Each structure stands twice: as C-alpha cells, then as structure tokens.
Amino acid sequence: MMLLGNFLVVKASLNSFELAKSKVRTRIVMQGDIEASVVNVILRSEDDVGIVTNATAEDSGQVTTITDGSATKNPEVTTTTTYSTTQHEDLVTPTGTTQRSDGGAATVDTVVSSEANTKKSFSQATTIREKESKDVPTVEDADASIGRSEGEGADPLVDTEELHATPSPTITNTSSNMGTPTPSGVLQLHDECFALLDYGLVEVLRSSSSSFCSDGSNSSPYTFYHIPDAEFSATQLDNVVLDMRGAQVSRDINSVAQDGGEHDPRFRYKPNAVFCSCGDPQDASHGAPNIWMHLLAEAPTTTNFMCQTLTSEMTNNTLNLDRAVVLARKDDHNPFFQISGILNAWVMMKVLGWDSSSTQLVTLDRALPSPVDDLRHAMLGPDRPVIGGDELQKHVVHFNTALLTPYEARGPMMSHLNDDQPCYANEMMRDFPDEALRTMKVGAHKTDPKRCLVTVISRRPYGGRRIQRVWRNEDKILSQMRSDYKFAYRFGECEFQSLDFVNMTVHDQMQIMVDSDVVIGMHGAGMVNVMWTRPETLVVEIFPLRRWRWGYRNLCQYLGCSWREFRGGSDVFVQTTDPNDMDKRLWYDEWKRFFDPLFCDAIARLEQPFSSS
C-alpha cells in the first residue's frame, strides 16, 4: 500500500486458475471518517496478464468489504475480504480475514485506494468496469497498443507497424506487508511520480546525459539524454549539417480524406544526410547512440548512426540555424499526440535552460496543417519563422546548435495509458497548460463568472474522412438536457452547446474550455482539450463498452478536473467489431440517472460564490 497525497494506492491478485476467461466485478465498501474515491484494483495472473477494474464505494458500517463476485471458476462463488480500518495521520491500516462462499481457499491480497478526511459523493466517485481476462493485453501487446489518431479517425492507441506504447515507468510498492503502508513505500511512490512525471524529470534527464564527439575545437559535440525505462530520449548537438535535398516522405497523402491509418509525413531515412566533425566514426560499433530514431521514418534500428564526416566546403552556402528545436510529427492531425510532442520539447528546453525567445522551430516532416501548429510555434520559437520540411528539401542546413526533441508517443502524457495511474497532483503538468494559455493570450478564469456553460466536444466527419466513435443521438440527448435543466441554475439559464473543434483555432478551443463548467465528449483526440479546463471542471468521457484508454483520466488526475466515464447506452456496429470502431447511442433515462447528481454538484459549486450576494 502506498500513499500519494491523501490517496492510498492499492493492488490485488488472483491466481491464474481463478482468472482464466472470467469476468471480474470488484466491490469495495468503506465507512467511518474515511470515504473512498474511485478504487483501482489490479488483478494479475501468474503469467502477468492483468485486469484493471474500478470499484464502487458506499456507507455500510464500521468495516471495509471487498468482494470479487465472479473471479472464480464457479460464478456463484464469491471471495470476500473484510477489513477493520484504523485511521492515523491520513493513513488507513486495514486488517482482517478472507473467506470464500464455498469454503475453499482464498488467494486475494487487496489494498484499498481511499481518501481520508475528505467528503466526497460516492455517486461522483463510482465506476464499475467489466472485462474478460482473455481480452486483457499482455506485456507484448502493450508495445502495439499505442497507434495513431486518438480522435479523428483511428485511435492513438490502435496498433500501427511502427508506433509502440510507451512502457509505463515502473512505480513499485516497497512495503514489506501488502496490508500495511510503510514510510519507505510512501516516499518511493512520491519520489517516482515526481521523477518521472513532474519537475524531477528535468533533473533525471540532466543526470542521464552522455557526451560524445567532444574532442577538438572544430568538433561536433553532442549530448544524449536517455531514460531507458520510459524510452524517453533527446539530443543536443552542435556543428552538424543536415542535407535533406531529395528526401522522400515516408507515406504521403494530399488530404485527410486519404488517411486510412498508413499516413506518415516524416522523411524516410536518407543515407549520407547528416555530417559532423568527430575523431571516431559515429556508429553503433563505436558506442554512438541512434539519435535519429523516430525523427526519420524507416531509420536503421540495429546499426546505429549519428553522422558522416563533415568537410569544410559543406558549411558554405548553407542555411545556418542557432538553437533550433527540431521536431518530427507522425500523427499530424491528432491533437493528443501533437500536444504531447510540444510538451516533450518544452521539458527538454527546461533541461537545456533554453528560453523560447531564443529558439527557432524546425519541423522535420511534410505534415498537413493543423490548429495545433499555432500553439507549437508559440511555445517553441515564436520570434522566428518555422523552418518546415519544404524548406529542408531545398537547402542544406547547418545547425550551430540544435535540440532533437523526444518522440510524440513518449513522455508524461503517454504514461499509464493502458492501466492504473498512481500519480496525481503534478506541478509541471499544471505549469505547461498555464504557460500555453498565457502564450496564446487566453485568461485562466472564465470571461463571465456567472455564466453556466456545458460543452459537448462533438465528433463529426470532416474533410471527406469517416470518424470513429460518433455519438449518434447527440442532438436529441442535448435537447432533452436543455429542457430538463432549463431552471437548474439560479442565476440564469445554463447553456448547452455542441462544437466540432476540428476547424477552430487553438485559441478559441482554449477559451471555450476555460469558460466551460462541464465538458462531455466521446473518447477521442478532441478530449485532449480538457488540458485547458479549470480545476474541478466536470469532465464526462463516453466510451464504447469495451474500449479502455485512460489518457484523459490521467490529465484530470494531474490537473484537478473531475473526470468520470460513461459506458451505458448501446454500441452501434459500423464496419468492424473492433470496440474502438463502435458508434454510440445513449438512452436518456439511463444517462440522466448517471449525469444528474454530477451536474447538480457542478451547479452547486458554480452558485456557491454568489449565493450570499
């Protein structure tokens, strides 16, 4: 058991015999001064196949009861663990016994994620997930589970042949007893969250650095930063020439209508394209890292390379760049991945101590235009023009100094997309959107404090492209909500709007999120805009029944928005049985039972500052 702030993070296990092809529904009940938040229970078999399930929580006396209702071969057999709880300085110590209803041996170790001394509505904090273990991804599957386009089209977590899931950096439980939190376990979790997802990452990257080619005044020294567990790497280099004339785009398209999942706007690896001045050959056999992996498509992965020998005449008649921030986009139309890439570059600029007023953005690709382009330019080099792939194909470029930024599918936003995220409040992840809002000249507070606004981030076909996960009866449900909640807000009528963000400027997207009190949307890349919401904004993410991805839950854990998931209604078959490809139709009675208490609480928070006036 581990403590993070007021949260105790917990894991549970069942043996593989009990786990085989079973549906698992876990129920956790707490009482006393301790009220449960959403509880994550991770079940792992001997083969390390995991099931993640959330639990419900409600009042029921002086004990905590955990029941695994059908995680055994016999669905009628339940496994119940009853804990008494002792509270001391925000720690919960569970002790108790485990029984099976059939009298058999029980092999369940459970730890409870709870929140001490904080009143929380269980109706807000409750979810139940149900999943067959045969569909749970193995460790091997995880490397293929992050793909392109979380929003418009394919999902960023669907396989593509080159994109792999960011391995979630291991955050371990050092407690000697699974039932008792220890100071070392608490501190280790805090330290690891800080080191991998917060400003500690800056220091970890600095300490990970290795220098190469640093001998001689005319050399091309470069420093490689690398965190192996996270596959997070970047390079700062000096005096390097890049010749991309004649380079080909890996898989080009003319419009988004052609994007069926095979689009890759990065340049193909071009032999003899990079030149430097180093005493030793810069290849794998001489210890050089592969610093161009992911920046160029189809780059060698077994024979690492850095550069070929630089001659003096190559530095003549070239485009000279200082403090170039070099970034390559793979999923160019996907704001989730593109903002991840901007965040990664922003982190590395802090590692190097570079200010955006001194840098110039270079995009090593031929990506299609996107609203996120304005944000990227503003954050990574606003005072100089962007050098794009079209310019790189025309000129030889001499980098006096340059930063090769981390890959968009790595880094803090890609952590724990497929499983429980044990880390919460995060200063770095708060500072990034705050700086982005300031940079785009968007205030952090609502333009009208008394306005009540509910925004649906809609998913609609655009540019001739079919969209996955469309909310089929969105207009009907929205109309019913407008009618039912017309008089719910004491200081005026609450507005309900449905917007397609695809063709909106990033400034306008940000402003809408800041002004919104409730944000609703189908799972997809457009939901990355929750990054711009105010703390405590209610965020409801609607999923196909069997689609499990947690990027926006994680953002809300970092930023303080109140995230909830909804899986009710009916999945609508479109073209395939892939859960990610299902549209959705909601039933209003079911939706209102879920939404009503959440909305009423959001309204109460909005009204509270004005109630005494």
Secondary structure, DSSP 8 states (H G I E B T S, - for coil): -EEETTEEE---B--HHHHTT-B--EEEE--SSEEE--EEEEEE-TT--EEEEEEB----SSEEEEEESS-SSSTT--EEEEEEEEEETTEEEEEEEEEETTS-----B----EEES----HHHH------BGGGS--HHHHTTS--S-SSSSS-TTS--SS-------------SBTTB--HHHHHHHHHHHHHHHSTHHHHHHHHT-EEES--STT---EEEEEEGGGTEEEEEEEEEEEE-TT--EEE--SSGGG-SS--EEEEB--TT-EEE--SS-EEGGGT---TTBTTBBT--SSS-EEEEE--GGGGTT-EEESSEEEE--SSTT-HHHHHHHHHHHHHHHHHHT--GGG-EEEE-B-----THHHHHHHHH-TTS--B-HHHHTTSEEEEEEEEE---TTSSGGGTTSSS-------HHHHHHHHHHHHHTT--SS-SSTT--EEEEE----BTTB--SS-BTTHHHHHHHHHHHTTT-STTS--EEEEE--TTS-HHHHHHHHHH-SEEEEESSGGGGGGGGS-TT-EEEEE--TT----HHHHHHHHH--EEEEE--SEEE--S---GGG-EEE--HHHHHHHHHHHHHHHHHHHHGGGTT-
